């Protein structure tokens, strides 16, 4: 008979693959960055708690496992089973959470804590309270919510029934028996069977002994955390609302495990005072091999040697230490270390076995061996690159990031090279296999030949030649050398996030190492073991964390790495890490044996090259990130930032709508940056303001008054007055004014700059206004000298000059002195020499886009910048007339095509007469 139920609607936490929470148990739920539903659920729980003046653990949540392909939603076995597809289906469930993937039963729980970890992952602690059946999933975005029926403990009349009492007695007896066998199993065969240490087993026996018949259901739930059971068995026990059915199912599972343990350790009798044991010779050899104290086979009827009166092993601490050493030795064997590392580990393990655990050095050596065992010496992520891998990687990068084609192109070229190397190695492996088979065939014919009086010399020569052929073919295998990339650019342009996307596209593990502010060389190379609290360096710790030898390492803010000081030179220590010719044998001071870092894909980020030492910079391949243009920011905002902020602020997509005009206004008037961080903040501010409007309109009972569409006029009320203004091209013609182009050094935007020249009575000297640097002052002198030198050809009679910075300043001076205005919709950029040749300048992409935004129609650029203009978006190039000039005379003819100059017969470049 099932207990009475109550209905409630609560948030749902879908558990990870293979995980089941039972009432009364505490579960640690890992929350990776991909699980966006859990942070949204936690935010909702905190909101409910604050509104109701309750603690967070008083707000119920529902923990629901994923369905099994072998069971229905209510726990019934399906008639059609497909074991081959079982893992694939279960893995698909954990990656693609949908409401139809949820099991029909779960547990009401309370959130007892949140534990943070390095990176974006954290741990959610939940404690099960009551069993619940899922009636209906009422919501699946931004987190799951469901209507469930909770089930309590059975009624007293059911507990007093003879059937119930018999099941409870059996359950309690088997629980104590299983704990005893697990304790003995841990003592005798700790390497092959799961067991319990003596202290824990005593506590479990006391816990079981205190249970009363009314707690039969909770005891069955608790033992599910101890007994070995498949995922389907756990789901069926979770679905057993009837306590008698639940106890019966758990009894069957415990009987099965107890029988298995009996068969493993040959236990013949179990009493409250003695545990007679028979150990066969095979088990005895295992125990002796691992240096466990030899045991005498006890005779039946008396307490066995090594046991005290209550069946507990004598010398529990010594036995526990021996078990831990045995486990450590197994880890070292499974690590498959390099020969040098294996030799060191074997020597240190031998020393450790001879030490007394009370010695201070014991823990030092043990920690060192554990570190060696955790380093992934030979474990790599198997990433075979097939025909669809390149396209999938391209799609992944395009979905995550807009623009930055240079970085994407470099990554795809790396994938292509790896694919070609894998194909070549596959061909070599086939040849090696054939050669080895040939060698084996020759070796197999050797014994028959040895029966004769003399061994055939020709056969010996063939065997030797075959062995040399195998070695030669193995040497032809190509080794992958991962590139070392340096992403250089201003803050907020996506350097760090593109590194994470690269790891996802490659299917590799990702680890971020922040180098900003690192001042101690030991943080790179590790501390020597002679120091107290010594530990390995950042790179060895990173390898231990990811668990593979070929991850993607992000070296964040490498330009802020400390220089030489009394703690060493961290930048010099990085030379070995980032040198492809050396990092295959990187030596950490703590590990003190070579580690191969050549398989690691290093991606460094920096804001400036000025602070990176030359030798370190020489070891990295530089990929430059220019700041995002206005057009790129508009695409990024529409595709990524706006949907993200709508979701984060609890709105639906139809509850707030950003037009292109509104997004452009935010970009141009409220932000001026190279990246998109401030842009995302401003969009978030708008979404929060609209969320308040939406809630207030609904609270007033007037939802029709809420307007989802945003207008440019709304921005001033939400974000305040405009913070930035763009210059607009002059509409009037006036001699001496020229529109120049500029790329802001603090951002990825470009714009126009008005250069004005005035003449006044005086002694012919030049007065400069504005904050001009030495380079700009030099360009003024160049422009002035050229105009003076060519005054006759230009028909100028006043040899006076004004402020200039290259071609635009020279044109401005000519315009003033000749009285010819420059068209207001024409802008120009470029430096020129005294000979009149126009030289290349930087920031062409930003300058041209800024001119287009300011209303310019014609742009004059240096001819040497023609290749740089290819990066300008097609939308901008279609709206502008771009003219390339290589000499100042060509610029003059483009500015004033109808003007007649005194020296029309000599319009070729003229050398300066200095």
N, C-alpha and C positions, 0 to 999 in steps of 0.2 A: 504493500500500500504506500503510495507516494504521499509525502507531507503536503500540507496546504501551501498554496503559492500566492504571491502578490505581484502585481504588475507595476513596472517603473520604466521611465525613459531616461537613458543615461548615455554618455559618450562611450565609444567602443575603442579598445586598443587591440588591433589584430596582432597576435603573437608571431614570432619568427618561425621559420620552418622547423618542424620537429619539437616544438616547445609547447608544453601544457602546464597550466597553473591549476593547482587544487586548493580548495578551501583550507585556510590555516597555514599555508606555506607562503614564503617570501621569494619573489622572483626578480632577478636583475634583467631588465629589458634593454638591450643595446639599441640605441637610436642613431643610425648612420645619417649622413647629410641627405640621402635620398628619401628618407621618411619625413616628408613635410607635414604629414597629418598629425604626428605626435606633438610637435611644438604648437600647432593650432589647437589641439585638444588641451594641452596644459594651460594655454592662455585662457581658454574657455572655463576650465576648472577654477583658475584663480579669480576670474570675473564672477563666477557663481559664488565662490567663497566670500568675496568682498561684499557682494550685494546682500548676502544672507547673514553677514557677521559670523561666519563659521571658519573653522580651520580647514586647510586644504585637504587633510586626510578625512574630513567629515563629508566631503563631496564624493559620492560613489562613481566609479567607472566600471566598465565591463571588459574583462580580458577574455578574448575569444580566440581559440586556435584556428589554424587553417584546416579545411576539409582534407580528408585523405581520398585519393583516387579509388581506394578499395572499400570505402564506407559511404553510406548515404549521410545526409545532414543530420539525421536522428540516430546515427550509430549502427544502423542495420547493415549487414554484409551485403555487398552487391553480388549478383549472380555471375556477371562477366568480370573476370580479373585479367589484367594485362601486366604482369610483373616487369616486363621489359620497359614499359613506358612509365613505371611508377616514379622513379627519381626525376624524370623529365617533367612530369605533370606537377609533382610537389615543388620542384624548383621554379616552375612557371608561376605557381600560386604565390610563392614568396616574392617574386619580382613584380607581379602585376596584381596588386590587391584590388579586388572588386567585391561587391557585397555578396555575389553568388559563390565566392571562394570561402566565405566564412562558415565555420561549423555551426551546427544548430544548438550547441550548448556552450556555456562559458562559466565564468565565475565573477560575481561582483567583488570588487577590490577597492582598496584605498591606496592613494599615492603616499608613500612614507618617506621619500627622499629623492633627490636628483644629484648624481655624482658626475662632475665634469671630467673630461679627459683631454689629452693633447689633440689639437685639431678640432674639427667641427662635431665629432661624435661625443655623445654623453650617455650615461646610464640612468634609466628610470627604475626606481625601486617600488614594487607594488606588493601588497599583501592580500591574499585571497580571503574572502569573508564567507560568501554563500554561493551555493550552486545555482545556476540560472539557465533557463531555456530561452533562446532567441526567438521571439514571435515574429518580429518584422523589423527590417532595417529601414529606418525612416530618413536617413541622411547619409550621403557618402562624400560630400565635399563641404568645407575643407578638411573635415574629419568625419569618421563614421559615428552614427548615433542610431540606437536601436531601442525598440520596446521589448522588454524582457520580463519573464516571470521568475521570481526567486523562490527557492524551495528550502525550507528549514529542516529541523531535526524531526524524527518520527514521534508520533504520539505515545503516551505512556502505556496504553493498552497494547500497542504493537511491541514495545520493548519487553513486556512481561510474557509474551507468547513463548512457548517451548521451542518453536523453530528458531525464533530470533536468538534466544539464549544459547542454543546449541551452536549456531553460527558464530556468535560472539566468542564463545569459549574456544572454538577451533581457530578463529582469527587471532586471538590473543596468544594461544599456544604456538601457532606457527610463526607469529611475529617474533617471539622470544627465541624460538629455535633458529630462525633465519639469522638473527643478529649474532647468536652464538657461533653458527657455522661461518658467517662472514669474518668473525674475529679469528677463528682457527685458520680459515683460508688465508687471511692476511699474514698469519704467523708462518705457515708452512710453504705456501706457493704464492708469494706476493708478486712475483714477476708475471704470473700467468692468469691470475684471477683477481677481480676486484675484492677488496676486503676493508675491514674497519680496524682502526687502532684501538687498543684496550680502553683508553679513557672515553672515547666516543661510544664504544659499545656498552660500557657500564651506564652511561647517561641514557642511552636508548632503552636499556632494560628497565631502568627506573621509570622512565616515561611510560613505557608500555604497561608496567605493573600498576600504575596509578589510574589507568583507564577503567571507567565504569561501563556497564551495559548500555546506558543511554548515549555513550560516546562511540558506539560501534562504527557509525558512519565516518566520524572524524578520524578514527584509528585507521580505517581502510584507506581514506584519502592520504593520511600521512605515510603509510607503508608504500604507497605508490612512488614516493620519493626514494625509497630504499631498494625495492625489488626491481630486478631487470625485466623490462617490458618493452614491447614494440610500440611504435607511435599509435597504431590502431588499437592496441590494448588500452593505452592511456585514454584515447578518445572514447572507447566504450565504457570505461569506468567513469569518466566524466559525465557520460550520458545516462548513467545508472542513477536516476532520481530515487528509485526505490532502494532503501538501505539494504534490505536483504539481498537483492540482486547484486548490489555493489560489493557487499562482503563476500558473496559467493565467488564473484569474478576475481577479487584480490586473493582469496584463498587458493584458487586454481593456479594463479601466477606464482604464489609463494611455494606451493607444493612442487611445482615444476623446477624452480630454482634450487630448492633444498635437495631434490633428487640429483640434480646436476652436480652440486657441490659434493654430495656423498660419493658420487662416482669419481670425482677428481682426487679427493684426499683420503678415500678409503676409511671413513669414520664408520665404525660398526655399532657403537652404542653411545647414547648421550644421557647422562644423569645429572643431578644437581650437584654432585660432589666430584665426579671424575669424568674425563672424556677419553676413554681408551682409543688409541689411534694405531693404525697400521700404515707404515710408509713403505712403498715398494722401492726397489733398488734404483729405478730411474729417477724418482723424486729425490732420493738420498744423494745421488751424484750431482743433481742440480744444486742442492743445498751446500754440499761440500765445495763445489766449484766456486761459489760466491762467498766463500769464507764465512759462512754462518756456523755458529757453534754446533758441533756434532751432537746429535740427539740419540739416545738409546731407545730402541724399540720397546715400549712398555709391554708388560704382561697383562693379560685381561684380569680385571678385578681390583687393581690398585691404581693409585694416582699416577699418571705418567710423569716421567722425568721432565723437568722444565716447567711444570704447572704447579700452582699453589692449590689451596683447598677448594677454591670456588671456580677452578677451571681457567683462571687468568694466567697468561704467560709470565713466568718469572723473568726479572731483568728487562722490563718493558722498554726503558729508554735505550738500553744497548741494542735491543732488537730493532727498535725504530731507526736508530742510526745506521744499522747494517742494511735495513731495507732501503733507506734513502741513498746510501752509497751504491747499492745494487741498481737502483733506478737511475742514478747519475751515470753509472758505467754504461747502462743501456742507451741513454741519450747520446753519450759520446760515440758509441758504435754506430748509432743511426745518423749522426751528423755527417758522416762521410767526409772527413776533413782531408786537407792536403797532407802529403807525407810529412812535411815539416811540422804542421800543427798537430797531427796525430802522434808524432814522436814526443812532442812537448806534453800533450795531454796524458799520454801513457805514463810519462815520468812523474808528473804531478799527482796523478791518481794513485800511483804506487806510494808516494810520500804521504798522501792523505790517509791511506789505509793503515799506515804505521803510526799515525799521530793519535794522541788522546784528544777526544772532542773538547776537553776542557782547555786545551792550549789555545792561546790567542791566534796563532797562525793557522789553526784548523779552519776557521771560518773564512780567512783570507784566501786560502788555497781552494776551498770549496766554491766560493763566489767566482773565482777565476775560472775554474773548470765549467761552472754553469754558464758563464759568459761565452767560453769557447764552444760549448755545445749548442748555444742558441744562435750563433752566427751562421747564416745560410751559405756554407762553403760551396755546395754544389746544387742547391735547390734553385731553380729558375722558373719563371713564368713561361709556360710553353705557348708561344704565340705564332703558330704557323700562318703565314700570310698567303691567302688564296686569291682567287680571281675577284671576289667581291670585297676584299678587305680594304683596298685603296678607296673604292667608292664609298664604303661605309665610313671610313675615317674622314673623307672629305665632307660627307654629309654631317657627321658629328661636329666637326669644326665650324661648318657654316651655320648649324643650328645654334651653337653656343656663342659665336662671335661674328660680328659683321665687319667686313673689310679685312685689314691686316693680311693681304694676300701673300706678301713676301714670306711671312712665317709659315703660313699654310703650305706654300709651295716647297719650302725647305723640308718640312716634315714629311710631305708626300714623297719627295725625292729620297729621303732616308728609308721610308717604308719600301720603296721600289728597290733600293739597293739590298735591303735585307731579304726581300723576296727572291732576287736573283741569286744571292748567296745561298739561300736555303735550297733552291733548285740545284745549284752546282754541288752542294754537299750531299743532296739525296743521290745524285748520280755517283759521286765518289763512294758513298756508303754501299751502294749496290755492287760496285767493283770490289770493295773490300770484302763484302760477304762472299762473293764468288771466289776470291783469292783464298779466303780462310777455308772454305769448303774444299778447295783443291788441296790445301795443305793438310787438312784432316784426312782426306782420301790417301794422300801419300804416306802420312804417318800410320794409317791403319794397315797399309801393305808392308810396313817395316817389320813387324814381328814375324810374319811369314818368311821374310827374307833372312831374318836372323837365325832361323832353324838350319839354314845352310851353313857350311863351314866358314864362308867369308861373306861379308855384307857387300852388296853391289855398290861400288863407288858412284855410279851414275845416279842411283836412287838417292844417295846422300846429297849429291850436288843438286838434284831437283828439289829436295826438301829445303835445303839452305836457300836456294834461289826463290822458292815460294814464300819463305818467311821474310826475305828482303823485299819482295814485291808488296806484301801486306803493309810493312812499315813505310814503304815509299808512298803507297796510296793513302795511308792515314795522314801523312805529312801534307798531302794536297788539300785537306779540309780547310776551308776558309773560316777565319775567326772574325766575328762581328766586332767592330770597333764603334761604340756609340759616340755620336758627336757631342761636343761641349758647346752649348749655345749661350750667348749673352744677349738678353733682350734689354735694349737701352731705350728709355723714353721717359717722358714726364709722368708724375703720379696720376693714377686713376684711369690709365688707358687700357688696362686689361692684361698686364704682363703676368701677374700671378695666376689669374683665372685661366689664361690660355695654357699655362703649364699643366694645370689640373685637367684641362680638356685634352691635352696631348696624351696624358697618361690613360685617360678613358678611351681615346681613339686607338691607342696601342694595346689596350687590354692589360696594362702593367699596373703594379702597385705604385702608390704615390706617397711621397714624404717631403715635408717642407722643413728646411733648416734656415732659421733666421740668423743671418750673420751681422746684422746691424748692432753695433756696440760691443762685439766680441773683441776683447783686449788681451786675452790670455792664449798663448800658443797651445797650452794643454787642452783647451776646448776643441782644438782641431786634431791634435795628435794623441790626446789622452794623457793621463797621469801615469808616472812610473809606479809599479806595484809596491815600491819601498815606502811610498807615502801613505799616511793614514787616510782612509776614505777615498782611496784611488778609484778611478772609474775610467772607462774607455772614452774616446772622443766622440764628437757629434756624428761622425759618419758611421762608426761601428754601432753606435746606439741606433741610428736610423736603420741599418741593415737588420739588427735584431728585431726592431719593431715591425718592419714589413715582411720579414721572413723569407725573402727571395734575394738572389744575387743580381738580378737585372731590373731593379725598379727605376722609377723616374724621381730624381732628387731635385727639388727646387731650392736653389741657393739664393734666398731673398736678400735684397739690399747689400750686394757684395761691394758696392762703392762706399759703404759705411763701415767696412771692416777696419779694425784697429791697425795702426802701423806699429813700428818697432818701439818697444818700451822695456821696462825692467822684467816683464813677464814673457819676453820673447817677441817674435814677429809673426803674428797670425797670417798676414798676407804672404809671407815667405813660406809658411807651412802649407798654404793652399797650392803652391806651385807643384808639389808632388801629387796632390789630389787631382788636379786638372791637367796634368801632363799625360797625353796618351801613351807616351813612351815609358812612363814610370809607374802609372797608377795600377798596372797589373800586379805590382808587388808593393803595395802601400803598407807601410809599417806603422802600426799604432803602438805608442809606448806602453800601454797597458797590456795589450794582447802579445806584443813582442814577437810576432811571427807574421810573414807577409800575407796580405789579404788582397784579393783581386777586385779592383774597382772598375776595371775596363768595361764591364758589361753594364754599368750604371749609366743611364742617360742623364747627364747633368744639364740643368737649365738655370742659368743665373739671371738675376734682374738687377738693374741699376738705373738711377736717374741721371747720372752724369759720368763721363769717362775721365774727368779731371783728377779724381782721387784714387783711381785704380792704377797701381804700379804697372809700368810698361811690360816687364817680363810676365806678369800675371795676365795682362790684357792680350798679350801675344798668343796665349794658349787657348783663347776662346774665339769662336766664330760670332761676329757681331751682327745682330739683326736689329735694325733701328725701327722704333715705334714713333711715328710722328703723332702729334695730337689729333684727335678726331675733328673733322670739319663739321660745320653746321649741318650739312646734308647727312653726314654719317651719324651724327648725334640724333637727328630726327628719325632715322631708320632704327637705331638702337633703342630709342625711347619707345617707339611704336611697337617694336617686336618683343622687347624684353622688359624694359623698366616699368612702363605703364601697366601691363598685365600683372607683373610681380607686386607692385604697390597696391593695386586693387585687391589682390588676393590677401596680402599681408594685413591690410587694414579692414578686413572682414566684409568687403563689398563684393557684389556680383558684377560681371562684366557689363550688364545692361543698366546698372545703377549709377554709373559715372562714365561719361564718354568724352574723350579728348580728341579734338579735331587737329589736323595738321597745323592749322593757324595758331592754335593755342600752344601746341608743343613748340613751334618755332618761336613764339613770343617768349616762352620761358627760357629757351636756349639763348636768345639774343639779348633779352632785357634783364634777366635775373641771374644769369651765370656767365662767367668768362673764365674758362678753365680748359686744360688740355684733355682731361678725362671726362667722366660722366658721374662722378660721385656727388657733387653738389646738385647736378641735374636730378639725380634720383631723390635727393633730399627734398628738393622743391616739389617734385611730383608727389612725393609722400605727403607733404604739407597740404597740397591741394586735395588729395584723397581723404585725409583726415577731416578737413573742413567739410567736404561733401558728405562724409559719414555722419558728422554731427547734424548737418541739415536734414539728412534722411531720417535719422532717429527722431529728431524734434518734430518733423512733419507727421510721422506716424504716431508719436505720443500725443499730439494735438488732435489726432483723429482726422487729419487732413492730408492724406498721402498724395492726393492729386496736386497739391501745391509744390511738391518737390520736383525740381527740374534736373534731369540727369545730364543734359548737354551743357558743356562748359563753353563760355565765350571769353574773348580777350578782355572784355570789361570786368569779368569776374575776378581776373587775376590780381588786379590792383587791390580789391577788397580783401583777398585772401593772403597775398604775398607782400602787399605794401607797394610803395611807389617803385618805379623802375630804377634799378641800380646801375645799369649801363646803357649807354646810347651809342649807336653807330653813326659815323660821319656819312653824310649823303653828298653825292657829287654836286658841285656848284652848278647852278642853272644859268649864271650870267657869265659873259665873256669879259675878262679883264686882263690886260697885259701884265706879265710878271707872276701869274698864279698857275701852277702846274700840279696836277694830281699824281702823287706818288703811291707806291704800294708798300705795305709793311706786313710782316708776319710777327705776331706778338710772341715775345720770348717766354712769357709765362703761360701760354696756352696754345691750343691748336688752331685758333682762329686767325684769319687775316683781315686786313682792312685797308683803307686808303688814308693817305697823309697829304695834307695840303702844304706845298712849298711856296712861300711868298717872298718876292724880291721887290724892294723899294729903292728908289734913288732919291738923293737929297744933296743939296749943296755941301761941299766939304773938300777935304784934301786928297780924296781918292782912296782912302783906307776902307777896309771891310769891317763892319760890325756884325757880330753873330749873336742871335738871341735863341734862347732855349737851352735845354740840358744836352750839350753836344759832347761826344767823346772825342778822343784823339783821332780815331779813324775817320769820323765824320768831318772833323776840321781839316784833315788832310785832303779829303775829297773836295772840299770847298776850294782849297788852293789849286788843285788840279783843274777844276772847272774854270776858275778865274784865269789861270794861265792859258788854257786852251782858247777861251773866248778872246783874250787879248791878242794871242798869236794869230788868230784868224779873223780879226776885226775887219780887215780889208775885204776878204771874200764875203763876209756877212753884211757889209755896208754899214758897220757900226761906227759911230763917232765918239761915243762916250765909253772910254775904257774903264768903266766901274763894274764892280761885281757885288753879289750878295751871297747869302747862305746857300750852300749846295751840297748835295750828297750824290754825286755821280751824274748820270745822264739827265735825270729829272731836274736837277739844279742848274745844269748847263742850259737846258731848254728854257727854264724859267728866266735865266739871265738874258738869254737871247730875246725872249718874248718881251721883257721889260725895255731893253735898249732899242729894239726894232719897232716897238709899238704894235706888234702883232699878237693878238690873244691866242691862247691855246684852247681848242675845243673842250668844253667842260666835261664831256662824256668820254674823254680819252685819258688813260692813266698809263704810267710807265714805271719800270724799275730796271736797274742795271748800273754797274760801275764802269768807268772808262779810263783809259790811260791818256797821257799827254799826247800820244800819237793819234788819239781819237777812236781807237778800237774799243768796242763795248765788251766788257768781261762778264763772265758767269756770276750769278748770285744765288743764294739759297732761299728756301721757303716758297718756291714757286707755286706749289699746290695751294697753300694757305692764302697767299697773296691774290691769286686769280679768283678763288672762291669769294674772298672778301670784296674784291672789286665788283664781282657779279652781284653780290648782295647789296652793294651801295649804289647800284644803278649805272655803273660804267658800261659802255658799249664797245669800246676799242681799247686793247691793251698792247703796249709795246714791250717785248721781252728780248733779252740777249739771244743771239742765234745759238750760242752754246747751251742754252737752257731748253732747247727744243725737245730733247729726250725726257727732261723732267716734266714737261707739260703733258706727257702721256698719262700721268697718274691723275690728272684732273678729271672729275666725273663728266660723263658725256652730256649730262644736263647743263653743266656750266659751259662746256666748249660750244654747245649748240647755241647758247645765248650770247656769246662773245665773239668778236672778231680779233683774233690773236695775230699780231704781226711780229716777225723776228727780224732784228737788225744786228749787224755786225760792226757798224761804224756810226759815229755820231751824225755824219752827213746823211746817212740813210734815215735816221730818226727825224732829222730836220725836214727832209723831203716828205716824210709821212705825216708830220704835224701840219706843215703848210705846203700842200701839194701845188697850189696855184701861185705861190710867191715867186717873184723874180729877184734873184740875188745878183749883185754887181759882177761877180766872177762866175758866170754860168758856164764858161768854157772849161773850167777846171773843178769839177765836182768830185774828183777822185780823192781818196784819203790823202791828206797832206801832212808831212812830218812837221812836228813842232819846231819853230825857229828859236831855240834857247841859246 
